[in-house]
Amino acid sequence: MRDLVIIGSGPAGFTAATYAARANLAPLVIASSVAVGGELVRTTEVENFPGFPEGVMGPDLMEHIQEQAERFGAEIVYDDVTAVELGGEVKRILLGNGRTLEARTVIVATGAAYRKLGLADEARLSGRGISWCATCDGAFFRNREVAVVGGGDAALEEALFLTRFASKVHVVHRRDTLRASKIMQERAFANDKITFIWNATVSGVLGTSEVEGLALTDVVSGERRILDVAGVFVAIGHDPRIHLVQDQLELTREGTIAVQGRTSRTNLPGVFAAGDVIDPHYRQAVTAAASGAVAALDAERYLAAQTTFASPLTAERSPALPDSLEPSAGSIAVPEIGAKAKEGSGGSALSSTRIRVFGADWCGDCRRTKKQLTDLAVSFEYIDIQRDEVAAAQAREISGRTNIPVVVYPDGSHHVEPSNAEVEARLRALALL
Ligand SMILES: Cc1cc2nc3c(=O)[nH]c(=O)nc-3n(C[C@H](O)[C@H](O)[C@H](O)COP(=O)(O)OP(=O)(O)OC[C@H]3O[C@@H](n4cnc5c(N)ncnc54)[C@H](O)[C@@H]3O)c2cc1C
């Protein structure tokens, strides 16, 4: 039985972990199987997080915040939570690997997920020209024309980043003014490679196996036109990730988890929520981090009150990780979760005796995979696709995708954006562990 399990590894989750670890709550962070570090690992420069006058790269910031939590004893599990049972005094958390954890308190810090365009061809062409992460996938579009859909800070940030690779970046926005901050607008307007297509919505994505263009509709005149682009980056907002808890926790009108006043307390005792999943308005790294601190302090007070009032549950504290990960007797319903890693095989012509990881410095998942292989003492070759055009083409040829990391195993098989569990399973199957 854990004192505290934290679901989510963004600024909210890891800051909660730092506070809780310093309070001797031995928190366990379920960091997800991919996208560890949350939204900031998808971005480049973060200029507004306090303490970094020169700015800091998003993935670097998240690595620092994680290291800080681990330094005080927070434990991290690289897996997804697939179901929770939060109603009783003992909370139960089911992981993707089938194990169930028990905890006295839970902090939900699952953030917000990018919004999709909602078009028929979106799923089919996702990773084949449609992307939600310029920093991860931008290098695949060297000297090509691309589009960014959206008009907020995130959209302009994506557009500015893409100018490093693309020959032209078209920002497609459904209004005639941008929502983005003034400073971002000034930067985008000053960039020769960026053009704006105003009052336009995307009515279709063209292409059979890869994106070849966008069908746009002018919202004022109703006119339709085709925009020839090889890639489209979608930045039209986020929705709070509430699917795990929506039947158990009260929600606000905006669909975020409802908390009491300035606390992180939800409608269920012992369940706290923090970060973008409770925040329809501010959604910043610093507000998420602050909210994580509040949640840890609330959880600490809740546990202290339980001890004061002699709850039998607080007699034992925080056993080591392996015990807490033992399967528990009961089982709870598992809701469907989204598709995770994609897998490929074959390609023996490209096989090599070493494992090869195609990635980029700015890609958080690439860092996670590199770290995993390093921790496992598995020898591998790392190939940065952003520095090497040929490498980008090779990664795309092997995987047929425009996503990284691509891990190529000595037998020629490969994984695209794999979870740690998938990499480990493949290494074991190949007797490399
Ligand atoms: C492109 C971009 C640029 C940005 N730039 C800035 C900036 O410059 N400055 C700034 O202040 N903010 C910026 N933001 C906003 C900032 O990233 C968010 O406000 C912040 O990350 C929210 O933190 P969070 O911890 O609430 O959630 P997130 O960062 O979204 O983290 C949530 C975590 O929960 C995990 N998770 C979700 N469901 C599960 C589950 N079932 N099991 C396990 N784990 C799960 C996710 O994988 C993720 O790791 C940017 C956002 C984007 C998209």
The ligand as an SDF file (V2000), in Angstrom:
LIG
                    3D

 53 58  0  0  0  0  0  0  0  0999 V2000
    3.7910   23.0960  -28.0990 C   0  0  0  0  0  0  0  0  0  0  0  0
    3.6030   23.5820  -26.6920 C   0  0  0  0  0  0  0  0  0  0  0  0
    4.4110   24.5770  -26.1900 C   0  0  0  0  0  0  0  0  0  0  0  0
    4.2390   25.0570  -24.8840 C   0  0  0  0  0  0  0  0  0  0  0  0
    5.0830   26.0400  -24.4280 N   0  0  0  0  0  0  0  0  0  0  0  0
    4.9220   26.5000  -23.1700 C   0  0  0  0  0  0  0  0  0  0  0  0
    5.8050   27.5220  -22.6660 C   0  0  0  0  0  0  0  0  0  0  0  0
    6.6810   27.9950  -23.3690 O   0  0  0  0  0  0  0  0  0  0  0  0
    5.6220   27.9420  -21.3880 N   0  0  0  0  0  0  0  0  0  0  0  0
    4.6450   27.4250  -20.5760 C   0  0  0  0  0  0  0  0  0  0  0  0
    4.5460   27.8350  -19.4190 O   0  0  0  0  0  0  0  0  0  0  0  0
    3.8080   26.4570  -21.0240 N   0  0  0  0  0  0  0  0  0  0  0  0
    3.9200   25.9960  -22.2980 C   0  0  0  0  0  0  0  0  0  0  0  0
    3.0610   25.0260  -22.7680 N   0  0  0  0  0  0  0  0  0  0  0  0
    1.9960   24.5480  -21.8670 C   0  0  0  0  0  0  0  0  0  0  0  0
    2.5460   23.5530  -20.8640 C   0  0  0  0  0  0  0  0  0  0  0  0
    3.2750   22.5680  -21.5640 O   0  0  0  0  0  0  0  0  0  0  0  0
    1.4160   22.9060  -20.0680 C   0  0  0  0  0  0  0  0  0  0  0  0
    0.6610   23.9010  -19.4510 O   0  0  0  0  0  0  0  0  0  0  0  0
    1.9630   21.9710  -18.9950 C   0  0  0  0  0  0  0  0  0  0  0  0
    2.7890   20.9900  -19.5660 O   0  0  0  0  0  0  0  0  0  0  0  0
    0.8430   21.2880  -18.2370 C   0  0  0  0  0  0  0  0  0  0  0  0
    1.4110   20.4360  -17.2960 O   0  0  0  0  0  0  0  0  0  0  0  0
    0.6320   19.1960  -16.7020 P   0  0  0  0  0  0  0  0  0  0  0  0
    1.5800   18.5200  -15.7900 O   0  0  0  0  0  0  0  0  0  0  0  0
   -0.6690   19.6200  -16.1600 O   0  0  0  0  0  0  0  0  0  0  0  0
    0.2700   18.2670  -17.9400 O   0  0  0  0  0  0  0  0  0  0  0  0
    1.1350   17.6350  -19.0980 P   0  0  0  0  0  0  0  0  0  0  0  0
    2.3910   18.3610  -19.3320 O   0  0  0  0  0  0  0  0  0  0  0  0
    0.1810   17.4630  -20.2320 O   0  0  0  0  0  0  0  0  0  0  0  0
    1.4890   16.1940  -18.5300 O   0  0  0  0  0  0  0  0  0  0  0  0
    0.5260   15.2170  -18.3000 C   0  0  0  0  0  0  0  0  0  0  0  0
    1.2000   13.8830  -18.1970 C   0  0  0  0  0  0  0  0  0  0  0  0
    0.2580   12.8900  -17.8100 O   0  0  0  0  0  0  0  0  0  0  0  0
    0.5060   11.7140  -18.5470 C   0  0  0  0  0  0  0  0  0  0  0  0
   -0.6950   10.8820  -18.5810 N   0  0  0  0  0  0  0  0  0  0  0  0
   -1.8890   11.1760  -19.1040 C   0  0  0  0  0  0  0  0  0  0  0  0
   -2.7280   10.1360  -18.9750 N   0  0  0  0  0  0  0  0  0  0  0  0
   -2.0220    9.1700  -18.3440 C   0  0  0  0  0  0  0  0  0  0  0  0
   -2.3220    7.8520  -17.9280 C   0  0  0  0  0  0  0  0  0  0  0  0
   -3.5120    7.3040  -18.1500 N   0  0  0  0  0  0  0  0  0  0  0  0
   -1.3560    7.1230  -17.3250 N   0  0  0  0  0  0  0  0  0  0  0  0
   -0.1260    7.6650  -17.0910 C   0  0  0  0  0  0  0  0  0  0  0  0
    0.2020    8.9190  -17.4540 N   0  0  0  0  0  0  0  0  0  0  0  0
   -0.7290    9.6490  -18.0830 C   0  0  0  0  0  0  0  0  0  0  0  0
    0.8940   12.2590  -19.9220 C   0  0  0  0  0  0  0  0  0  0  0  0
    1.5230   11.2810  -20.7020 O   0  0  0  0  0  0  0  0  0  0  0  0
    1.8110   13.3880  -19.5170 C   0  0  0  0  0  0  0  0  0  0  0  0
    3.0930   12.9160  -19.2800 O   0  0  0  0  0  0  0  0  0  0  0  0
    3.2240   24.5200  -24.0520 C   0  0  0  0  0  0  0  0  0  0  0  0
    2.4110   23.4990  -24.5390 C   0  0  0  0  0  0  0  0  0  0  0  0
    2.5900   23.0230  -25.8510 C   0  0  0  0  0  0  0  0  0  0  0  0
    1.7110   21.9100  -26.3590 C   0  0  0  0  0  0  0  0  0  0  0  0
  1  2  1  0
  2  3  1  0
  2 52  2  0
  3  4  2  0
  4  5  1  0
  4 50  1  0
  5  6  2  0
  6  7  1  0
  6 13  1  0
  7  8  2  0
  7  9  1  0
  9 10  1  0
 10 11  2  0
 10 12  1  0
 12 13  2  0
 13 14  1  0
 14 15  1  0
 14 50  1  0
 15 16  1  0
 16 17  1  0
 16 18  1  0
 18 19  1  0
 18 20  1  0
 20 21  1  0
 20 22  1  0
 22 23  1  0
 23 24  1  0
 24 25  2  0
 24 26  1  0
 24 27  1  0
 27 28  1  0
 28 29  2  0
 28 30  1  0
 28 31  1  0
 31 32  1  0
 32 33  1  0
 33 34  1  0
 33 48  1  0
 34 35  1  0
 35 36  1  0
 35 46  1  0
 36 37  1  0
 36 45  1  0
 37 38  2  0
 38 39  1  0
 39 40  1  0
 39 45  2  0
 40 41  1  0
 40 42  2  0
 42 43  1  0
 43 44  2  0
 44 45  1  0
 46 47  1  0
 46 48  1  0
 48 49  1  0
 50 51  2  0
 51 52  1  0
 52 53  1  0
M  END
$$$$
